[in-house]
């Protein structure tokens, strides 16, 4: 009975009312995204162990939208990256530095036109760094991150392709001489992302 009532109500809409209702639904969905998958290239910046002793890191990231308030998306995301150690005199005997992140991000979406969107945001989260030689772990540091970010989306129907950049400032626990705490404990990275969103 309810289904019949809904159909009957829809049949009573004029063409103009139907078009207006359809436009309203499209506008409501216009800014929404629910899932993202991306490649990330990470470069250490400043005076810290990632910048001085490691080459460019590469990895993969994934994000899921947990909530939408207007044009603000609340996104949980994770990344896994690996860096190759290029200066063992600084980084010790490790061959690789593995990095993992989990963060929660607030992102605002606004459209430039029907195809392009700009999305500034900021995230906070957990990070770990693990140095490895072959399959042997040489030690792990963990801490928290602050990550301002911006992405640019190109929208095609129900999929968006995007590129973006973020600046990761990590505060890691470290047991070392006070003179070196900032070098090993405050890591900064500039990350470039390329991927798609649904």
VENJO-V768847 format. One record per run of one state. SS is the DSSP state (h for helix, s for strand, l for the rest). FROM is the first residue (numbers start at 0). LEN is the number of residues. If there is no record, write none. Layout:
ss: {SS;SS}
from: {FROM;FROM}
len: {LEN;LEN}
This chain:
ss: {l;h;l;h;l;s;l;h;s;l;s;l;s;l;h;l;s;l;s;l;s;l;s;l;h;s;l}
from: {0;1;11;14;30;34;44;48;53;54;56;69;71;85;87;91;95;111;115;133;135;156;158;172;177;185;197}
len: {1;10;3;16;4;10;4;5;1;2;13;2;14;2;4;4;16;4;18;2;21;2;14;5;8;12;1}
